């Protein structure tokens, strides 16, 4: 019999039988009643405390992972690392500048390249990070070659390829490599204020991820004011989306630096622009709108140490229909932020619920993202963590 296919209560009975323990002896060793053991094995009583699961595993002389029926290996960190190294190789290539481009290598037409870049963005926004990792090395190489062949038509897709690479690398905790990608994006965008402003969104992400909060605020504000219309009423939705997103990035940098006044002012400016843009749009891959700004309020409150304010913004904002219009990646990332807020607010039960929601919404946000695994580990260490959290943590090798 494959015990991994059994419900947890039946699995306890299976291993108790393997250890040749009667229900009474097993109960005595656990300090429980025989009736309690019988109810657990019949599934009448649930096992939802970490300490109880650990005690049962110890008496049965098995790993808790076996007791939980872990049917998947821990996340393959090696495979992810190899994928990141392929992206590094693509970013570190100077074959065109050095005149070493492979002869007779097909160069994608700019319109075809633009479609490939759009596909990469969609893959990222759906939080399919392993697939995005596989796409990016070739995409970056193709984008560089197309731009060399046709600089005018290839410029936008080249910058966009670097932008999506930067966003993914930040997500994977590769800030140093993300810096190389965004530096390439800014260099390629120079001279075009829209492209520069778009690339500056990722620049702000990289600088914050690297702990350079002052530089992040300065750079994103400069880019925001460069793209800002002289009169907000005359601004186009794409312009306002870029400007507002950059103001949000600056606000998050200010919050991490502990400047609550600047944070409030910058988010207030962004909110005014968001009201003009409305929800349900994704200009320049920003998903900017009132709902995105209010989620940023929650993230900023968390950075400032105001966990209860962060929880309040989360609960208010996620009740809107527009919450479901945001990209999957955006929603899952916010759920992890909100889980951290609940932990700081001494509500581990709600934190655990949001981690499970994030895993259902976008499994890669937990399984591939270091920050996601860290939140899972924090929730799993709480004595009241439910069995589903413990099982997920064990499955992923998170402790």
C-alpha positions, 0 to 999 in steps of 0.5 A, a space after each residue: 500500500 502507498 501510504 502517501 495516497 491516504 488521508 492523514 488519519 489513515 496514514 497515522 493508522 498505517 504507520 501505527 500498524 507498521 510500528 506494531 503499536 496498539 491504539 492504547 499504547 500509541 495513545 499512552 505515548 502521546 499522552 492522549 486518550 484511546 478515543 482521541 486516537 480512534 477519532 484521528 484515524 477515522 478522520 473525525 478529528 483533524 490534526 491542525 497543530 504543528 506540535 501535535 503533528 511533530 509528537 505523532 511523527 516522533 512516536 512513529 519514528 518517521 519524518 513529519 513530511 512522511 506523515 503529511 504524505 509529501 508527494 512532491 520533491 522540494 523546489 528545484 533550486 538548481 534548475 532555477 539557478 541554471 536558468 538564471 545563469 543562462 540569463 546572465 550569459 545572455 546579458 553578458 554577451 557583447 558579440 555585436 559590439 565586438 563584431 563576433 555575431 554568429 554568421 548567417 544567424 536569422 534576425 527576427 523582424 522587429 514586429 515579430 520580436 515585439 510579439 515575442 516580448 509581449 508574450 514574455 511580459 504576459 508570461 511574467 504577469 501570469 507569474 509563470 516564472 519558470 517559463 519566463 526564465 526559459 524564454 528570456 535568454 533567447 529573447 534577449 539575444 534576439 532583441 540585441 541582434 534585431 536592434 543591431 540590424 534595425 536600430 529604429 524599429 528594434 529599440 522599443 522591443 529591446 528596452 522592453 526585453 530588458 525591462 521584463 528581464 529586470 522585473 523577473 530577476 528582482 522577483 527571483 532575488 537576483 538584484 545584482 544581475 537585475 542591475 545589469 539588465 536595467 542599466 542596459 535598458 536605461 542606456 538603450 532608452 536614452 533620448 526617448 523620454 517615454 522609454 526612459 520613464 518606462 525603464 525607470 520603473 524597473 530602475 526603482 525596483 532594483 535600487 530598492 531591492 539593493 537597499 539604495 532607497 535614497 537613490 531609488 527615490 531620486 531616480 524615480 522622481 526625476 523620471 516622473 517629473 520628466 514624463 509628467 504633463 504640465 496639466 494633469 487634465 491634459 495628460 494621456 492615460 499612458 503618460 499618467 500611468 507611467 508618472 503615477 507608477 514612478 511616484 508609487 516607486 518613489 513613495 515605497 522608497 521613502 517608506 523604506 527610508 522611514 519618511 512617512 510625510 514624503 510617502 503620504 505626499 507621493 502616494 497622494 499625487 499618484 492617487 490623483 493621477 490614478 483617478 484620471 486613469 481608472 482601473 482595468 488598464 495596463 499601460 506600459 505594463 504598469 497595471 496602474 489605477 486606483 486599486 494598484 495605488 491603494 495596494 501600494 498604500 498597504 505596502 508603504 504602511 508595512 514598510 513604515 511599521 504600521 501593520 494595522 494600517 496595512 491590514 486595513 488597506 488590504 481588507 478594504 482594497 481586495 473587496 473591490 471587483 477591480 482587485 481581480 483585474 490586476 495581473 496575477 503576479 501583482 495580486 500574489 505579491 500583494 497577498 504575501 505583503 499582506 501576510 507579513 502585515 498580519 504576522 506583524 499584527 499578531 494574526 498568524 491565522 490570517 497570515 496563513 490563509 493569505 499564504 495559501 491564497 497566494 499559492 493557489 493564485 500563483 504557485 511560483 510566487 511561493 515556490 520560486 520567489 525567495 521572499 515568498 519562501 521566507 514568508 511561508 517559513 515565518 508562518 510555518 514556524 508559528 505554533 498555530 500554523 495549520 497542517 496545510 501550511 506545514 505540508 506546503 513548507 515541508 514540500 518545498 523544503 522550507 524551514 
